[in-house]
Amino acid sequence: MHAHIPRKRFGQHFLHDAGILRKIVQAIAPQRGDNVVEIGPGEGALTLPLLRALGHMTVIELDRDLVPRLEAAAEGIGVLDIVNADVLTVDFAALAKAGRLRVVGNLPYNISSPILFHCIEQIDAIRDMHFMLQKEVVDRMAARPGSKVYGRLSVMLQLVCRVDPLLGVPPGAFRPPPKVDSAVVRLTPRAPSERAFGNATLVARIVKAAFGQRRKTLANALGELADADAIRAAGIDPRARAETVPPQGYVALARAASEAADVPGTRVLADNHQ
């Protein structure tokens, strides 16, 4: 079978470095019985060592030309279920059935953030995640308040997951080499009790508004979502800027905004459907 030509429109960069692959498999530590789903298996460089350890796994691959290659590569190694679809349309809860998924993948860098948010939306179906991403994105995911790269992605991920960068990966580990450095990160969902922060949709709206105008003070950026009194009620200075507020601060803001909305005469709009 001739070599597959990586397709730019799918953001394809195939990992081929044996040493890096070995470290990723070690980090995942696959065990028989694990329900593993790989996003974007490509030519199967990570798929096959995982399949050897697992005996059975599922992959989600958008490029239909790669499906027969994956089927041929998996023959005699294990049972490989191939979902030929856009991962953003895939219901992880359906794949998880009664258990929880271990999600892995070398994510297409051009849509990595939408994939991450798609995973967050289905976090109850996920046990852990190991992703290869652009290093800049991993830096943003793990950033702390006050950092120049701390933003919406940092807050939304850290509210629901522990974020642990694992290793850096140079461009030469891929075919074709990307123009950026990459990194592997582990995301471990927090316990449900830690994620029970009330109106999650309102939290997301406030975070989006705050970082959408990050040069403005919170009082100006949040507008009618949370006025200065609500921001103070959350224990935050209305003159503060988005990048100084820790993830839990946004939970406090949403709670204060919801409470203020019940007081006659306030400007705060807590209806998360508006």
Contacts in CASP RR format, 6 or more apart in sequence:
PFRMAT RR
TARGET T0000
AUTHOR 0000-0000-0000
METHOD contacts of the structure
MODEL  1
MHAHIPRKRFGQHFLHDAGILRKIVQAIAPQRGDNVVEIGPGEGALTLPL
LRALGHMTVIELDRDLVPRLEAAAEGIGVLDIVNADVLTVDFAALAKAGR
LRVVGNLPYNISSPILFHCIEQIDAIRDMHFMLQKEVVDRMAARPGSKVY
GRLSVMLQLVCRVDPLLGVPPGAFRPPPKVDSAVVRLTPRAPSERAFGNA
TLVARIVKAAFGQRRKTLANALGELADADAIRAAGIDPRARAETVPPQGY
VALARAASEAADVPGTRVLADNHQ
1 69 0 8 1.000
1 72 0 8 1.000
4 14 0 8 1.000
4 42 0 8 1.000
4 43 0 8 1.000
4 65 0 8 1.000
4 66 0 8 1.000
4 69 0 8 1.000
6 12 0 8 1.000
6 13 0 8 1.000
6 14 0 8 1.000
6 175 0 8 1.000
6 176 0 8 1.000
7 63 0 8 1.000
10 62 0 8 1.000
10 63 0 8 1.000
10 108 0 8 1.000
11 108 0 8 1.000
11 109 0 8 1.000
11 110 0 8 1.000
12 42 0 8 1.000
12 63 0 8 1.000
12 108 0 8 1.000
13 106 0 8 1.000
13 109 0 8 1.000
13 174 0 8 1.000
13 175 0 8 1.000
13 176 0 8 1.000
13 177 0 8 1.000
13 178 0 8 1.000
14 42 0 8 1.000
14 43 0 8 1.000
14 45 0 8 1.000
14 174 0 8 1.000
14 175 0 8 1.000
15 21 0 8 1.000
15 45 0 8 1.000
15 46 0 8 1.000
15 106 0 8 1.000
15 132 0 8 1.000
15 169 0 8 1.000
15 173 0 8 1.000
15 174 0 8 1.000
16 45 0 8 1.000
16 173 0 8 1.000
16 174 0 8 1.000
16 175 0 8 1.000
17 169 0 8 1.000
17 172 0 8 1.000
17 173 0 8 1.000
17 174 0 8 1.000
20 167 0 8 1.000
20 169 0 8 1.000
20 173 0 8 1.000
21 45 0 8 1.000
21 46 0 8 1.000
21 49 0 8 1.000
22 49 0 8 1.000
23 166 0 8 1.000
23 167 0 8 1.000
23 184 0 8 1.000
24 46 0 8 1.000
24 130 0 8 1.000
24 132 0 8 1.000
24 167 0 8 1.000
24 184 0 8 1.000
25 46 0 8 1.000
25 49 0 8 1.000
25 50 0 8 1.000
25 53 0 8 1.000
27 130 0 8 1.000
27 166 0 8 1.000
27 167 0 8 1.000
27 184 0 8 1.000
27 186 0 8 1.000
28 36 0 8 1.000
28 50 0 8 1.000
28 102 0 8 1.000
28 104 0 8 1.000
28 130 0 8 1.000
30 36 0 8 1.000
30 50 0 8 1.000
30 53 0 8 1.000
30 54 0 8 1.000
30 102 0 8 1.000
31 53 0 8 1.000
31 54 0 8 1.000
32 53 0 8 1.000
32 54 0 8 1.000
32 55 0 8 1.000
33 54 0 8 1.000
33 56 0 8 1.000
34 54 0 8 1.000
34 102 0 8 1.000
35 58 0 8 1.000
35 95 0 8 1.000
35 96 0 8 1.000
35 97 0 8 1.000
35 99 0 8 1.000
35 100 0 8 1.000
35 101 0 8 1.000
35 102 0 8 1.000
36 50 0 8 1.000
36 54 0 8 1.000
36 57 0 8 1.000
36 58 0 8 1.000
36 101 0 8 1.000
36 102 0 8 1.000
36 103 0 8 1.000
36 104 0 8 1.000
37 57 0 8 1.000
37 58 0 8 1.000
37 59 0 8 1.000
37 60 0 8 1.000
37 92 0 8 1.000
37 95 0 8 1.000
37 101 0 8 1.000
37 102 0 8 1.000
37 103 0 8 1.000
37 104 0 8 1.000
38 46 0 8 1.000
38 47 0 8 1.000
38 50 0 8 1.000
38 57 0 8 1.000
38 58 0 8 1.000
38 59 0 8 1.000
38 60 0 8 1.000
38 103 0 8 1.000
38 104 0 8 1.000
38 105 0 8 1.000
39 59 0 8 1.000
39 60 0 8 1.000
39 87 0 8 1.000
39 103 0 8 1.000
39 104 0 8 1.000
39 105 0 8 1.000
39 107 0 8 1.000
39 115 0 8 1.000
39 131 0 8 1.000
40 59 0 8 1.000
40 60 0 8 1.000
40 61 0 8 1.000
40 62 0 8 1.000
40 87 0 8 1.000
40 105 0 8 1.000
40 106 0 8 1.000
40 107 0 8 1.000
40 108 0 8 1.000
41 47 0 8 1.000
41 59 0 8 1.000
41 60 0 8 1.000
41 61 0 8 1.000
41 66 0 8 1.000
41 70 0 8 1.000
41 105 0 8 1.000
42 61 0 8 1.000
42 63 0 8 1.000
42 66 0 8 1.000
42 70 0 8 1.000
42 106 0 8 1.000
43 66 0 8 1.000
43 69 0 8 1.000
43 70 0 8 1.000
43 73 0 8 1.000
44 70 0 8 1.000
44 73 0 8 1.000
46 104 0 8 1.000
46 105 0 8 1.000
46 106 0 8 1.000
47 57 0 8 1.000
47 59 0 8 1.000
47 70 0 8 1.000
47 73 0 8 1.000
47 74 0 8 1.000
47 80 0 8 1.000
48 73 0 8 1.000
48 74 0 8 1.000
48 77 0 8 1.000
50 57 0 8 1.000
50 104 0 8 1.000
51 57 0 8 1.000
51 74 0 8 1.000
51 77 0 8 1.000
51 78 0 8 1.000
51 80 0 8 1.000
52 77 0 8 1.000
52 78 0 8 1.000
55 77 0 8 1.000
55 78 0 8 1.000
55 79 0 8 1.000
56 78 0 8 1.000
56 79 0 8 1.000
56 80 0 8 1.000
56 81 0 8 1.000
57 79 0 8 1.000
57 80 0 8 1.000
57 81 0 8 1.000
58 80 0 8 1.000
58 81 0 8 1.000
58 82 0 8 1.000
58 83 0 8 1.000
58 95 0 8 1.000
59 70 0 8 1.000
59 80 0 8 1.000
59 81 0 8 1.000
59 82 0 8 1.000
59 83 0 8 1.000
60 83 0 8 1.000
60 85 0 8 1.000
60 87 0 8 1.000
60 90 0 8 1.000
61 67 0 8 1.000
61 70 0 8 1.000
61 82 0 8 1.000
61 83 0 8 1.000
61 84 0 8 1.000
62 84 0 8 1.000
62 85 0 8 1.000
62 86 0 8 1.000
62 87 0 8 1.000
64 84 0 8 1.000
67 82 0 8 1.000
67 84 0 8 1.000
70 80 0 8 1.000
70 82 0 8 1.000
71 80 0 8 1.000
71 82 0 8 1.000
74 80 0 8 1.000
83 90 0 8 1.000
83 95 0 8 1.000
87 115 0 8 1.000
87 118 0 8 1.000
88 111 0 8 1.000
88 114 0 8 1.000
88 115 0 8 1.000
88 118 0 8 1.000
91 122 0 8 1.000
92 101 0 8 1.000
92 103 0 8 1.000
92 119 0 8 1.000
92 122 0 8 1.000
92 125 0 8 1.000
92 126 0 8 1.000
93 122 0 8 1.000
93 124 0 8 1.000
93 125 0 8 1.000
95 101 0 8 1.000
95 125 0 8 1.000
96 125 0 8 1.000
96 126 0 8 1.000
99 125 0 8 1.000
100 124 0 8 1.000
100 125 0 8 1.000
100 126 0 8 1.000
100 127 0 8 1.000
101 125 0 8 1.000
101 126 0 8 1.000
101 127 0 8 1.000
102 126 0 8 1.000
102 127 0 8 1.000
102 128 0 8 1.000
102 129 0 8 1.000
102 130 0 8 1.000
103 119 0 8 1.000
103 126 0 8 1.000
103 128 0 8 1.000
103 129 0 8 1.000
103 130 0 8 1.000
103 131 0 8 1.000
104 129 0 8 1.000
104 130 0 8 1.000
104 131 0 8 1.000
105 130 0 8 1.000
105 131 0 8 1.000
105 132 0 8 1.000
106 131 0 8 1.000
106 132 0 8 1.000
107 115 0 8 1.000
107 116 0 8 1.000
107 131 0 8 1.000
107 132 0 8 1.000
107 133 0 8 1.000
108 115 0 8 1.000
109 133 0 8 1.000
109 134 0 8 1.000
109 137 0 8 1.000
109 178 0 8 1.000
109 180 0 8 1.000
112 131 0 8 1.000
112 133 0 8 1.000
112 134 0 8 1.000
112 137 0 8 1.000
113 137 0 8 1.000
113 153 0 8 1.000
116 131 0 8 1.000
116 141 0 8 1.000
116 153 0 8 1.000
116 157 0 8 1.000
117 156 0 8 1.000
119 126 0 8 1.000
119 129 0 8 1.000
119 187 0 8 1.000
120 156 0 8 1.000
120 157 0 8 1.000
120 160 0 8 1.000
120 161 0 8 1.000
123 160 0 8 1.000
123 161 0 8 1.000
123 189 0 8 1.000
123 195 0 8 1.000
124 192 0 8 1.000
126 189 0 8 1.000
127 189 0 8 1.000
128 186 0 8 1.000
128 187 0 8 1.000
128 188 0 8 1.000
128 189 0 8 1.000
129 161 0 8 1.000
129 186 0 8 1.000
129 187 0 8 1.000
129 188 0 8 1.000
130 166 0 8 1.000
130 184 0 8 1.000
130 185 0 8 1.000
130 186 0 8 1.000
130 187 0 8 1.000
131 184 0 8 1.000
131 185 0 8 1.000
131 187 0 8 1.000
132 169 0 8 1.000
132 182 0 8 1.000
132 183 0 8 1.000
132 184 0 8 1.000
133 141 0 8 1.000
133 182 0 8 1.000
133 183 0 8 1.000
133 184 0 8 1.000
133 185 0 8 1.000
134 178 0 8 1.000
134 180 0 8 1.000
134 181 0 8 1.000
134 182 0 8 1.000
134 183 0 8 1.000
135 168 0 8 1.000
135 169 0 8 1.000
135 180 0 8 1.000
135 181 0 8 1.000
135 182 0 8 1.000
135 183 0 8 1.000
136 149 0 8 1.000
136 180 0 8 1.000
137 153 0 8 1.000
138 165 0 8 1.000
138 183 0 8 1.000
138 184 0 8 1.000
138 185 0 8 1.000
139 149 0 8 1.000
139 165 0 8 1.000
139 183 0 8 1.000
140 149 0 8 1.000
140 150 0 8 1.000
140 151 0 8 1.000
140 153 0 8 1.000
140 154 0 8 1.000
141 153 0 8 1.000
141 154 0 8 1.000
141 157 0 8 1.000
141 158 0 8 1.000
141 163 0 8 1.000
141 165 0 8 1.000
141 185 0 8 1.000
141 187 0 8 1.000
142 154 0 8 1.000
142 163 0 8 1.000
142 164 0 8 1.000
142 165 0 8 1.000
142 185 0 8 1.000
143 149 0 8 1.000
143 150 0 8 1.000
143 151 0 8 1.000
143 154 0 8 1.000
144 150 0 8 1.000
144 154 0 8 1.000
145 243 0 8 1.000
145 244 0 8 1.000
145 245 0 8 1.000
145 246 0 8 1.000
146 243 0 8 1.000
146 244 0 8 1.000
147 154 0 8 1.000
147 243 0 8 1.000
148 243 0 8 1.000
150 243 0 8 1.000
151 211 0 8 1.000
151 214 0 8 1.000
151 242 0 8 1.000
151 243 0 8 1.000
152 207 0 8 1.000
152 208 0 8 1.000
152 211 0 8 1.000
152 212 0 8 1.000
154 247 0 8 1.000
155 207 0 8 1.000
155 211 0 8 1.000
155 247 0 8 1.000
155 250 0 8 1.000
156 204 0 8 1.000
156 207 0 8 1.000
157 163 0 8 1.000
157 187 0 8 1.000
158 247 0 8 1.000
159 190 0 8 1.000
159 195 0 8 1.000
159 197 0 8 1.000
159 203 0 8 1.000
159 247 0 8 1.000
159 248 0 8 1.000
159 250 0 8 1.000
159 251 0 8 1.000
160 189 0 8 1.000
160 190 0 8 1.000
160 195 0 8 1.000
161 187 0 8 1.000
161 188 0 8 1.000
161 189 0 8 1.000
161 190 0 8 1.000
162 186 0 8 1.000
162 187 0 8 1.000
162 188 0 8 1.000
162 190 0 8 1.000
163 185 0 8 1.000
163 186 0 8 1.000
163 187 0 8 1.000
164 185 0 8 1.000
164 186 0 8 1.000
164 187 0 8 1.000
164 188 0 8 1.000
165 183 0 8 1.000
165 184 0 8 1.000
165 185 0 8 1.000
166 183 0 8 1.000
166 184 0 8 1.000
166 185 0 8 1.000
166 186 0 8 1.000
167 183 0 8 1.000
167 184 0 8 1.000
168 181 0 8 1.000
168 182 0 8 1.000
168 183 0 8 1.000
168 184 0 8 1.000
169 181 0 8 1.000
169 182 0 8 1.000
169 183 0 8 1.000
169 184 0 8 1.000
170 181 0 8 1.000
170 182 0 8 1.000
171 177 0 8 1.000
171 178 0 8 1.000
171 179 0 8 1.000
171 180 0 8 1.000
171 181 0 8 1.000
171 182 0 8 1.000
173 182 0 8 1.000
174 182 0 8 1.000
189 195 0 8 1.000
197 203 0 8 1.000
197 251 0 8 1.000
197 254 0 8 1.000
197 255 0 8 1.000
198 251 0 8 1.000
198 254 0 8 1.000
198 255 0 8 1.000
199 254 0 8 1.000
199 258 0 8 1.000
199 270 0 8 1.000
199 272 0 8 1.000
201 272 0 8 1.000
202 225 0 8 1.000
202 254 0 8 1.000
202 257 0 8 1.000
202 258 0 8 1.000
202 270 0 8 1.000
202 272 0 8 1.000
203 250 0 8 1.000
203 251 0 8 1.000
203 253 0 8 1.000
203 254 0 8 1.000
205 225 0 8 1.000
205 272 0 8 1.000
206 222 0 8 1.000
206 225 0 8 1.000
206 226 0 8 1.000
206 250 0 8 1.000
206 253 0 8 1.000
206 254 0 8 1.000
206 257 0 8 1.000
207 250 0 8 1.000
209 221 0 8 1.000
209 222 0 8 1.000
209 223 0 8 1.000
209 225 0 8 1.000
210 218 0 8 1.000
210 221 0 8 1.000
210 222 0 8 1.000
210 242 0 8 1.000
210 245 0 8 1.000
210 250 0 8 1.000
211 242 0 8 1.000
211 243 0 8 1.000
212 221 0 8 1.000
212 242 0 8 1.000
213 220 0 8 1.000
213 221 0 8 1.000
214 221 0 8 1.000
214 241 0 8 1.000
214 242 0 8 1.000
214 243 0 8 1.000
215 241 0 8 1.000
216 241 0 8 1.000
217 238 0 8 1.000
217 239 0 8 1.000
217 240 0 8 1.000
217 241 0 8 1.000
218 226 0 8 1.000
218 231 0 8 1.000
218 236 0 8 1.000
218 237 0 8 1.000
218 238 0 8 1.000
218 239 0 8 1.000
218 240 0 8 1.000
218 241 0 8 1.000
218 242 0 8 1.000
218 245 0 8 1.000
218 253 0 8 1.000
219 227 0 8 1.000
219 228 0 8 1.000
219 231 0 8 1.000
219 238 0 8 1.000
219 239 0 8 1.000
221 242 0 8 1.000
222 231 0 8 1.000
222 253 0 8 1.000
223 267 0 8 1.000
224 267 0 8 1.000
224 268 0 8 1.000
224 269 0 8 1.000
225 257 0 8 1.000
225 268 0 8 1.000
225 269 0 8 1.000
226 234 0 8 1.000
226 253 0 8 1.000
226 256 0 8 1.000
226 257 0 8 1.000
226 260 0 8 1.000
226 268 0 8 1.000
227 260 0 8 1.000
227 266 0 8 1.000
227 267 0 8 1.000
227 268 0 8 1.000
228 238 0 8 1.000
229 260 0 8 1.000
229 266 0 8 1.000
230 253 0 8 1.000
230 256 0 8 1.000
230 257 0 8 1.000
230 259 0 8 1.000
230 260 0 8 1.000
230 266 0 8 1.000
230 268 0 8 1.000
231 237 0 8 1.000
231 238 0 8 1.000
231 253 0 8 1.000
231 256 0 8 1.000
232 238 0 8 1.000
233 256 0 8 1.000
233 259 0 8 1.000
233 260 0 8 1.000
234 249 0 8 1.000
234 252 0 8 1.000
234 253 0 8 1.000
234 255 0 8 1.000
234 256 0 8 1.000
235 252 0 8 1.000
235 256 0 8 1.000
236 245 0 8 1.000
236 249 0 8 1.000
236 252 0 8 1.000
236 253 0 8 1.000
245 253 0 8 1.000
257 268 0 8 1.000
257 270 0 8 1.000
258 270 0 8 1.000
260 266 0 8 1.000
260 268 0 8 1.000
260 270 0 8 1.000
261 268 0 8 1.000
261 269 0 8 1.000
261 270 0 8 1.000
261 271 0 8 1.000
END
